[in-house]
Amino acid sequence: MDKNSNAYTFIFAVIMVTVIAGLLAFTATSLKPLQEKNVKAEKMQNILGTIGVTEVSRDDAEVEFNKYIKQQLALKADGTVDTEADAFTLSLKKEVKKSDTDQRFPLYIAEKDGKTFYVVPLYGAGLWDAIWGYVALDGDKNTIIGANFGHKGETPGLGAEITTDWFQAQFAGKTLLKDANAGFTADNFVSVKAVKGGAKTGDAHGVDAISGGTITSDGVSNMVQERLARYLPYFKNN
């Protein structure tokens, strides 16, 4: 075949595209187990980080996770446990699209230094795309002891600041209830909010919002409030 002909060029291009596509598909398939393992380890690291277990390598993540996490529950909307659902493998991205009665809400119960903690996964919307994270509550189920957040496409230096230590550290010590003695009712639940211009000194429910990242800050506030409210029935009954 004439190498200068259009037919030769077309056939050559088709062959090259087919070969490259095959190689990419093979590579993606080969790397998928490793990618899934890394995602699993990172998730475990994030959960552990909220209870103060840091400096955990990906190789050690599963061992440390099993050491501290004593229960993994998939809750129904009424606060009861769905024993047939696997809390760890639940995708909040998919769950939030379901009706309230069909959703399942993962909860991780941890023990550290003789104390019990409750880790709640979060999922919501930022300015450009999804945001997510974890909040750990003390044994009173009211006081936050740690939080971490992630995002898919927030602006560096602005909304992306939700992943920084200074923003996340503000949540420690904040409380969810208006009156700690009044119980886990919808009226008593006020959550924690990012306050534009800065939270007032002594505000038990406010943290400083990100300057220039108001919409993402609001997204974090909405996410924390909407997700944690789902756990009130369980906290009330337990």
MIVEX-732372 format. One line per 2 residues: number of its first residue (from 1); for each residue z, x, y of N, C-alpha, C. Coordinates in nm, 3 decimals, m for minus. Atoms other than C-alpha are relative to their C-alpha. Layout:
BEGIN
NUM> Z X Y Z X Y Z X Y | ...
end
This chain:
BEGIN
1> 0.000 0.084 m0.120 0.000 0.000 0.000 0.000 0.087 0.125 | 0.009 m0.074 m0.125 m0.084 0.119 0.347 0.134 m0.006 0.074
3> m0.130 m0.005 m0.065 0.241 0.237 0.506 m0.006 m0.041 0.146 | 0.015 0.039 m0.140 0.101 0.153 0.847 m0.028 m0.149 0.017
5> 0.032 0.143 m0.007 0.032 m0.210 0.759 0.124 m0.083 0.031 | m0.110 0.091 m0.030 0.242 m0.503 0.872 0.072 m0.046 m0.126
7> m0.059 0.044 0.126 0.297 m0.608 0.512 0.101 0.102 m0.052 | m0.091 m0.107 0.046 0.452 m0.271 0.424 0.129 m0.002 0.083
9> m0.116 0.002 m0.089 0.682 m0.288 0.727 0.091 m0.118 m0.032 | m0.077 0.120 0.031 0.790 m0.641 0.640 0.075 0.015 m0.131
11> m0.062 m0.016 0.132 0.858 m0.562 0.273 0.113 0.104 0.006 | m0.100 m0.105 m0.014 1.045 m0.244 0.365 0.126 m0.055 0.068
13> m0.114 0.058 m0.073 1.264 m0.438 0.612 0.079 m0.094 m0.090 | m0.067 0.093 0.089 1.340 m0.708 0.353 0.085 0.075 m0.103
15> m0.073 m0.079 0.100 1.439 m0.447 0.095 0.125 0.064 0.060 | m0.113 m0.065 m0.064 1.662 m0.261 0.338 0.111 m0.100 0.032
17> m0.099 0.102 m0.032 1.835 m0.580 0.456 0.072 m0.046 m0.126 | m0.059 0.045 0.126 1.891 m0.688 0.095 0.097 0.104 m0.055
19> m0.085 m0.108 0.052 2.032 m0.350 m0.007 0.128 0.012 0.083 | m0.117 m0.014 m0.088 2.261 m0.325 0.296 0.094 m0.119 m0.016
21> m0.082 0.119 0.018 2.380 m0.684 0.253 0.077 0.008 m0.131 | m0.066 m0.015 0.130 2.456 m0.611 m0.112 0.114 0.100 0.007
23> m0.103 m0.103 m0.013 2.650 m0.297 m0.023 0.120 m0.053 0.079 | m0.109 0.057 m0.080 2.851 m0.481 0.243 0.080 m0.102 m0.080
25> m0.068 0.101 0.082 2.929 m0.766 0.004 0.086 0.068 m0.106 | m0.075 m0.075 0.102 3.037 m0.517 m0.264 0.124 0.064 0.061
27> m0.113 m0.064 m0.068 3.257 m0.330 m0.017 0.107 m0.100 0.036 | m0.096 0.104 m0.040 3.417 m0.650 0.113 0.077 m0.051 m0.121
29> m0.064 0.049 0.122 3.487 m0.770 m0.242 0.098 0.103 m0.055 | m0.083 m0.107 0.053 3.628 m0.434 m0.345 0.127 0.018 0.083
31> m0.114 m0.023 m0.088 3.857 m0.412 m0.043 0.091 m0.122 0.015 | m0.076 0.123 m0.020 3.978 m0.773 m0.054 0.141 0.007 m0.058
33> m0.138 m0.009 0.053 4.277 m0.708 m0.287 0.090 0.088 0.087 | m0.079 m0.089 m0.086 4.392 m0.421 m0.065 0.033 m0.067 0.133
35> m0.023 0.072 m0.126 4.350 m0.633 0.248 0.107 m0.106 m0.017 | m0.099 0.104 0.026 4.548 m0.917 0.095 0.139 0.059 m0.019
37> m0.127 m0.068 0.020 4.821 m0.675 m0.009 0.060 0.044 0.133 | m0.047 m0.044 m0.132 4.842 m0.536 0.345 0.047 m0.117 0.085
39> m0.039 0.120 m0.075 4.856 m0.886 0.498 0.136 m0.050 m0.050 | m0.126 0.045 0.060 5.136 m0.981 0.258 0.115 0.091 0.045
41> m0.104 m0.096 m0.039 5.331 m0.663 0.338 0.035 m0.014 0.148 | m0.025 0.014 m0.143 5.289 m0.710 0.713 0.081 m0.126 0.028
43> m0.075 0.125 m0.017 5.415 m1.068 0.688 0.146 0.022 m0.037 | m0.136 m0.029 0.042 5.721 m0.946 0.502 0.072 0.086 0.103
45> m0.058 m0.085 m0.103 5.780 m0.676 0.763 0.040 m0.081 0.123 | m0.030 0.082 m0.118 5.764 m0.932 1.044 0.121 m0.089 m0.022
47> m0.115 0.085 0.031 6.009 m1.165 0.873 0.128 0.083 0.001 | m0.118 m0.087 0.004 6.251 m0.880 0.806 0.038 0.049 0.139
49> m0.026 m0.052 m0.134 6.214 m0.755 1.162 0.085 m0.094 0.084 | m0.076 0.096 m0.080 6.362 m1.076 1.303 0.149 0.003 m0.031
51> m0.143 m0.009 0.033 6.691 m1.014 1.121 0.051 0.143 0.017 | m0.044 m0.135 m0.031 6.706 m0.654 1.235 m0.026 0.103 m0.107
53> 0.037 m0.098 0.103 6.564 m0.489 0.924 m0.134 0.059 0.040 | 0.121 m0.065 m0.052 6.314 m0.253 1.082 m0.026 0.131 m0.073
55> 0.036 m0.128 0.061 6.150 0.077 0.992 m0.028 m0.014 m0.150 | 0.036 0.023 0.140 6.029 m0.074 0.665 m0.150 0.027 m0.015
57> 0.141 m0.031 0.022 5.703 0.075 0.537 m0.066 m0.111 m0.079 | 0.071 0.103 0.077 5.434 m0.141 0.386 0.022 0.017 m0.149
59> m0.022 m0.025 0.142 5.492 0.025 0.051 0.136 m0.054 m0.046 | m0.135 0.045 0.035 5.861 m0.073 0.060 0.027 m0.145 0.041
61> m0.023 0.133 m0.058 5.814 m0.414 0.222 0.046 m0.102 m0.104 | m0.034 0.102 0.099 5.827 m0.623 m0.095 0.139 0.021 m0.058
63> m0.133 m0.029 0.053 6.135 m0.448 m0.230 0.107 m0.042 0.099 | m0.097 0.033 m0.103 6.321 m0.487 0.099 0.003 m0.152 0.024
65> 0.008 0.145 m0.019 6.201 m0.846 0.135 0.081 m0.071 m0.107 | m0.073 0.063 0.110 6.338 m0.941 m0.205 0.150 0.031 0.006
67> m0.141 m0.039 m0.014 6.663 m0.761 m0.120 0.072 m0.093 0.098 | m0.066 0.076 m0.105 6.735 m0.966 0.193 m0.032 m0.150 m0.002
69> 0.038 0.141 0.000 6.546 m1.294 0.150 0.042 m0.064 m0.131 | m0.060 0.059 0.119 6.743 m1.507 m0.092 m0.064 m0.132 m0.040
71> 0.067 0.126 0.030 6.557 m1.837 m0.066 m0.124 m0.016 0.086 | 0.122 0.034 m0.072 6.207 m1.947 0.034 m0.026 m0.148 m0.026
73> 0.010 0.145 0.016 6.189 m2.321 0.096 m0.123 m0.054 0.072 | 0.108 0.075 m0.064 5.898 m2.551 0.172 0.055 m0.140 0.028
75> m0.067 0.124 m0.037 6.046 m2.843 0.363 m0.100 m0.111 0.030 | 0.074 0.119 m0.040 5.915 m3.195 0.404 0.049 m0.043 0.138
77> m0.034 0.046 m0.134 5.930 m3.381 0.735 0.142 m0.056 0.008 | m0.134 0.058 m0.001 6.258 m3.548 0.634 0.109 0.103 m0.029
79> m0.098 m0.105 0.023 6.425 m3.213 0.567 0.028 0.030 m0.145 | m0.017 m0.028 0.142 6.414 m3.232 0.189 m0.097 0.110 m0.043
81> 0.079 m0.113 0.048 6.264 m2.952 m0.018 m0.108 m0.046 m0.097 | 0.111 0.024 0.093 5.925 m2.973 m0.184 0.000 0.115 m0.100
83> m0.016 m0.105 0.101 5.991 m2.780 m0.504 m0.134 0.045 m0.060 | 0.130 m0.035 0.057 5.621 m2.774 m0.594 m0.084 0.087 0.094
85> 0.076 m0.079 m0.098 5.506 m2.591 m0.278 0.058 0.141 0.009 | m0.040 m0.139 m0.016 5.517 m2.213 m0.234 0.009 0.032 0.149
87> m0.022 m0.021 m0.143 5.668 m2.140 0.106 m0.078 0.120 0.054 | 0.059 m0.124 m0.051 5.528 m1.788 0.136 m0.150 m0.010 0.018
89> 0.147 0.007 m0.005 5.166 m1.877 0.071 m0.051 m0.115 0.087 | 0.044 0.108 m0.090 5.162 m2.181 0.302 m0.068 0.058 0.123
91> 0.072 m0.042 m0.120 4.910 m2.138 0.583 0.031 m0.098 0.113 | m0.033 0.089 m0.111 5.049 m2.278 0.907 m0.124 m0.043 0.076
93> 0.126 0.035 m0.066 4.698 m2.270 1.049 m0.057 m0.127 m0.059 | 0.048 0.121 0.068 4.609 m2.536 0.793 0.103 m0.112 0.008
95> m0.105 0.102 0.002 4.944 m2.715 0.789 0.005 m0.079 0.130 | m0.014 0.069 m0.129 4.948 m2.794 1.162 m0.111 m0.104 0.024
97> 0.109 0.096 m0.013 4.623 m2.987 1.121 0.025 m0.127 m0.080 | m0.033 0.114 0.084 4.785 m3.227 0.875 0.091 m0.097 0.074
99> m0.095 0.097 m0.056 4.986 m3.538 0.949 0.142 0.050 m0.022 | m0.139 m0.043 0.012 5.362 m3.499 0.989 0.051 m0.014 m0.143
101> m0.052 0.024 0.135 5.432 m3.646 0.647 m0.064 0.091 m0.104 | 0.069 m0.087 0.096 5.179 m3.421 0.475 0.030 0.148 0.021
103> m0.029 m0.140 m0.028 5.287 m3.098 0.641 0.118 0.049 m0.083 | m0.115 m0.066 0.061 5.520 m2.852 0.472 0.041 0.113 0.094
105> m0.054 m0.092 m0.098 5.747 m2.629 0.677 0.077 0.111 m0.071 | m0.066 m0.110 0.070 5.837 m2.285 0.537 0.131 0.041 0.068
107> m0.127 m0.049 m0.052 6.192 m2.159 0.578 0.050 0.111 m0.092 | m0.051 m0.115 0.076 6.331 m1.822 0.473 0.148 0.016 0.030
109> m0.144 m0.016 m0.016 6.704 m1.791 0.413 0.037 0.142 m0.043 | m0.030 m0.141 0.023 6.827 m1.433 0.441 0.149 0.025 0.001
111> m0.139 m0.045 m0.002 7.154 m1.257 0.377 0.002 0.148 0.035 | m0.012 m0.139 m0.045 7.252 m0.937 0.555 0.143 0.022 0.049
113> m0.137 m0.035 m0.039 7.593 m0.775 0.593 0.095 m0.117 m0.017 | m0.088 0.110 0.030 7.756 m1.079 0.441 m0.023 m0.125 0.083
115> 0.030 0.114 m0.084 7.597 m1.318 0.690 m0.131 m0.066 m0.044 | 0.120 0.075 0.034 7.333 m1.588 0.640 m0.082 m0.026 0.124
117> 0.091 0.023 m0.111 7.028 m1.620 0.862 m0.116 m0.087 m0.048 | 0.111 0.090 0.030 6.738 m1.866 0.880 m0.122 0.043 0.081
119> 0.122 m0.046 m0.067 6.386 m1.745 0.960 m0.105 m0.110 m0.005 | 0.097 0.109 m0.012 6.138 m2.003 1.086 m0.135 0.057 0.047
121> 0.134 m0.042 m0.044 5.761 m1.927 1.102 m0.052 m0.092 0.109 | 0.054 0.075 m0.114 5.575 m2.037 1.416 m0.151 0.010 0.004
123> 0.146 m0.004 m0.019 5.215 m2.125 1.497 m0.035 m0.093 0.115 | 0.037 0.082 m0.114 5.061 m2.249 1.821 m0.125 0.052 0.067
125> 0.121 m0.037 m0.074 4.796 m2.199 2.087 0.036 0.075 0.127 | m0.015 m0.075 m0.124 4.777 m1.938 2.362 m0.109 m0.039 0.098
127> 0.106 0.027 m0.098 4.523 m1.909 2.642 m0.136 m0.003 m0.066 | 0.134 m0.014 0.057 4.224 m1.799 2.435 m0.009 m0.039 m0.147
129> 0.007 0.025 0.144 4.319 m1.850 2.072 0.141 m0.021 m0.054 | m0.128 0.027 0.065 4.601 m1.887 1.823 0.105 0.106 0.033
131> m0.115 m0.089 m0.005 4.946 m1.737 1.864 0.093 m0.040 m0.114 | m0.089 0.029 0.113 5.215 m1.714 1.597 0.122 0.089 0.010
133> m0.118 m0.084 m0.001 5.546 m1.554 1.513 0.109 m0.051 m0.092 | m0.117 0.037 0.080 5.890 m1.583 1.357 0.122 0.003 0.090
135> m0.128 0.002 m0.070 6.232 m1.676 1.494 0.110 m0.005 m0.105 | m0.113 m0.002 0.092 6.554 m1.591 1.312 0.122 m0.060 0.069
137> m0.120 0.067 m0.053 6.862 m1.807 1.364 0.123 0.048 m0.074 | m0.129 m0.036 0.058 7.224 m1.716 1.305 0.044 m0.109 m0.097
139> m0.051 0.096 0.097 7.431 m1.898 1.047 0.030 m0.136 0.060 | m0.024 0.130 m0.065 7.506 m2.169 1.304 m0.127 m0.081 0.018
141> 0.133 0.062 m0.013 7.132 m2.251 1.305 m0.033 m0.038 0.144 | 0.015 0.032 m0.142 7.160 m2.268 1.683 m0.034 0.122 0.084
143> 0.015 m0.123 m0.079 7.164 m1.908 1.808 m0.111 0.089 m0.056 | 0.108 m0.090 0.042 6.851 m1.693 1.794 0.053 0.143 m0.006
145> m0.041 m0.140 0.011 6.915 m1.341 1.668 m0.120 0.095 0.012 | 0.118 m0.085 m0.010 6.558 m1.214 1.674 m0.128 m0.081 m0.002
147> 0.129 0.068 m0.004 6.197 m1.309 1.736 m0.112 0.102 0.010 | 0.120 m0.081 m0.024 5.852 m1.158 1.712 m0.121 m0.092 0.004
149> 0.118 0.083 m0.022 5.514 m1.291 1.814 m0.127 0.082 m0.018 | 0.131 m0.062 0.012 5.149 m1.217 1.748 m0.105 m0.089 0.062
151> 0.107 0.078 m0.061 4.817 m1.331 1.889 m0.135 0.050 m0.052 | 0.134 m0.036 0.043 4.448 m1.328 1.815 m0.087 0.051 0.113
153> 0.093 m0.038 m0.105 4.283 m1.295 2.154 0.054 m0.008 0.141 | m0.055 0.007 m0.136 4.524 m1.290 2.449 m0.037 0.126 0.079
155> 0.046 m0.107 m0.089 4.447 m1.066 2.748 0.099 0.117 0.004 | m0.088 m0.117 m0.007 4.586 m0.709 2.733 0.064 0.011 0.138
157> m0.072 m0.013 m0.127 4.851 m0.655 2.999 0.047 m0.131 0.057 | m0.042 0.132 m0.047 4.891 m1.029 3.048 0.057 m0.077 m0.120
159> m0.050 0.079 0.112 4.921 m1.281 2.765 0.039 0.082 m0.122 | m0.029 m0.084 0.117 4.920 m1.002 2.506 0.140 0.061 0.006
161> m0.135 m0.052 m0.015 5.262 m0.902 2.642 0.102 m0.071 m0.090 | m0.093 0.069 0.090 5.417 m1.154 2.403 0.035 0.085 m0.122
163> m0.026 m0.086 0.115 5.400 m0.881 2.138 0.089 0.118 0.035 | m0.078 m0.116 m0.043 5.604 m0.632 2.342 0.149 m0.022 m0.022
165> m0.145 0.005 0.026 5.969 m0.548 2.282 0.075 m0.071 0.112 | m0.077 0.057 m0.112 6.081 m0.650 2.632 m0.005 m0.152 m0.001
167> 0.012 0.145 0.002 5.950 m1.004 2.593 0.075 m0.059 m0.118 | m0.061 0.053 0.122 6.067 m1.058 2.236 0.152 0.015 0.001
169> m0.145 m0.026 0.000 6.413 m0.907 2.294 0.077 m0.105 0.080 | m0.067 0.100 m0.083 6.490 m1.177 2.552 0.053 m0.119 m0.079
171> m0.035 0.119 0.077 6.516 m1.442 2.282 0.133 0.015 m0.073 | m0.126 m0.021 0.071 6.815 m1.283 2.109 0.117 m0.051 0.083
173> m0.116 0.055 m0.068 7.131 m1.471 2.199 m0.023 m0.135 0.064 | 0.030 0.131 m0.057 6.953 m1.779 2.333 0.032 m0.108 m0.104
175> m0.037 0.109 0.090 7.051 m2.116 2.189 m0.095 m0.117 0.012 | 0.095 0.111 0.008 6.857 m2.424 2.088 0.060 m0.133 0.045
177> m0.065 0.128 m0.026 7.113 m2.698 2.145 0.067 m0.004 0.137 | m0.066 0.020 m0.129 7.243 m2.838 2.471 0.151 0.014 m0.016
179> m0.142 m0.006 0.031 7.586 m2.879 2.317 0.014 0.037 m0.147 | m0.010 m0.051 0.137 7.666 m2.673 2.008 0.080 m0.092 m0.091
181> m0.086 0.088 0.080 7.919 m2.936 1.895 m0.059 m0.140 m0.020 | 0.057 0.135 0.005 7.691 m3.237 1.934 m0.097 m0.021 m0.116
183> 0.083 0.016 0.119 7.479 m3.168 1.627 m0.149 0.013 0.026 | 0.144 m0.021 m0.005 7.111 m3.135 1.548 m0.075 m0.131 0.017
185> 0.072 0.122 m0.032 6.971 m3.443 1.717 m0.112 0.033 0.098 | 0.113 m0.023 m0.089 6.647 m3.474 1.911 0.046 0.007 0.146
187> m0.050 0.001 m0.138 6.840 m3.549 2.232 0.076 0.126 0.035 | m0.082 m0.119 m0.023 7.059 m3.243 2.192 m0.081 0.129 m0.012
189> 0.086 m0.117 0.020 6.772 m3.007 2.107 m0.081 0.028 0.127 | 0.072 m0.036 m0.124 6.640 m2.826 2.417 m0.091 0.120 m0.019
191> 0.084 m0.115 0.032 6.481 m2.518 2.254 0.019 0.113 0.101 | m0.001 m0.114 m0.092 6.405 m2.199 2.449 m0.136 0.003 0.069
193> 0.125 0.005 m0.077 6.145 m2.184 2.725 m0.017 0.125 0.084 | 0.034 m0.110 m0.091 5.968 m1.907 2.916 m0.012 m0.058 0.141
195> m0.009 0.055 m0.135 6.043 m1.967 3.284 m0.083 0.082 0.098 | 0.081 m0.067 m0.101 5.784 m1.884 3.548 0.088 0.044 0.116
197> m0.083 m0.053 m0.107 5.943 m1.661 3.813 0.130 0.059 m0.049 | m0.120 m0.058 0.059 6.221 m1.561 3.576 0.110 m0.101 m0.024
199> m0.111 0.089 0.033 6.508 m1.737 3.405 0.123 0.038 0.083 | m0.123 m0.024 m0.076 6.835 m1.773 3.597 0.102 0.072 m0.087
201> m0.106 m0.070 0.072 7.124 m1.550 3.501 0.092 m0.101 m0.069 | m0.087 0.090 0.076 7.325 m1.716 3.228 m0.069 m0.118 m0.062
203> 0.076 0.111 0.059 7.048 m1.956 3.127 m0.008 0.021 m0.151 | m0.007 m0.015 0.146 7.114 m2.005 2.757 m0.128 m0.041 m0.070
205> 0.123 0.052 0.062 6.773 m2.162 2.700 m0.127 0.053 0.066 | 0.117 m0.049 m0.072 6.542 m1.962 2.927 m0.020 0.150 m0.012
207> 0.037 m0.141 m0.004 6.358 m1.630 2.914 m0.103 0.018 0.110 | 0.098 m0.027 m0.104 6.138 m1.461 3.172 m0.142 m0.016 m0.053
209> 0.141 0.014 0.037 5.775 m1.569 3.151 m0.074 0.129 0.039 | 0.081 m0.118 m0.028 5.500 m1.308 3.166 m0.073 m0.020 0.132
211> 0.069 0.008 m0.129 5.375 m1.242 3.518 m0.150 0.007 m0.022 | 0.144 0.005 0.019 5.009 m1.342 3.524 m0.041 m0.056 m0.135
213> 0.030 0.055 0.134 5.034 m1.484 3.173 0.068 m0.132 m0.021 | m0.072 0.127 0.003 5.166 m1.829 3.250 m0.042 m0.090 m0.116
215> 0.048 0.091 0.106 4.946 m2.019 3.005 0.045 0.048 m0.137 | m0.047 m0.053 0.128 5.033 m1.788 2.716 0.150 m0.018 m0.013
217> m0.145 0.020 0.002 5.402 m1.803 2.811 0.033 m0.145 m0.033 | m0.019 0.141 0.030 5.381 m2.182 2.810 m0.033 m0.030 m0.146
219> 0.038 0.018 0.140 5.208 m2.160 2.474 0.113 0.041 m0.094 | m0.114 m0.044 0.080 5.503 m1.966 2.333 0.112 m0.104 0.007
221> m0.104 0.102 m0.016 5.747 m2.222 2.477 m0.031 m0.124 m0.083 | 0.041 0.120 0.074 5.552 m2.513 2.329 0.007 0.024 m0.150
223> m0.001 m0.034 0.142 5.517 m2.336 1.995 0.142 0.002 m0.055 | m0.138 m0.009 0.045 5.887 m2.258 1.965 0.064 m0.138 m0.006
225> m0.060 0.135 m0.004 5.989 m2.610 2.065 m0.057 m0.090 m0.109 | 0.063 0.090 0.097 5.737 m2.794 1.847 0.034 0.037 m0.144
227> m0.026 m0.042 0.137 5.795 m2.586 1.535 0.147 m0.015 m0.037 | m0.143 0.006 0.033 6.175 m2.561 1.551 0.051 m0.143 m0.009
229> m0.040 0.141 0.006 6.206 m2.935 1.614 m0.022 m0.057 m0.140 | 0.031 0.049 0.135 6.057 m2.986 1.268 0.114 0.026 m0.099
231> m0.105 m0.041 0.092 6.362 m2.824 1.111 0.134 m0.070 0.026 | m0.124 0.070 m0.034 6.625 m3.047 1.275 0.054 m0.085 m0.116
233> m0.053 0.078 0.112 6.648 m3.284 0.975 0.066 0.087 m0.107 | m0.061 m0.089 0.101 6.715 m2.994 0.738 0.130 0.057 0.053
235> m0.123 m0.058 m0.057 6.968 m2.830 0.972 0.111 m0.104 0.007 | m0.100 0.107 m0.011 7.143 m3.163 1.022 0.063 m0.030 m0.136
237> m0.049 0.036 0.133 7.174 m3.226 0.649 0.058 0.118 m0.077 | m0.048 m0.119 0.070 7.268 m2.869 0.557 0.088 0.083 0.093
end
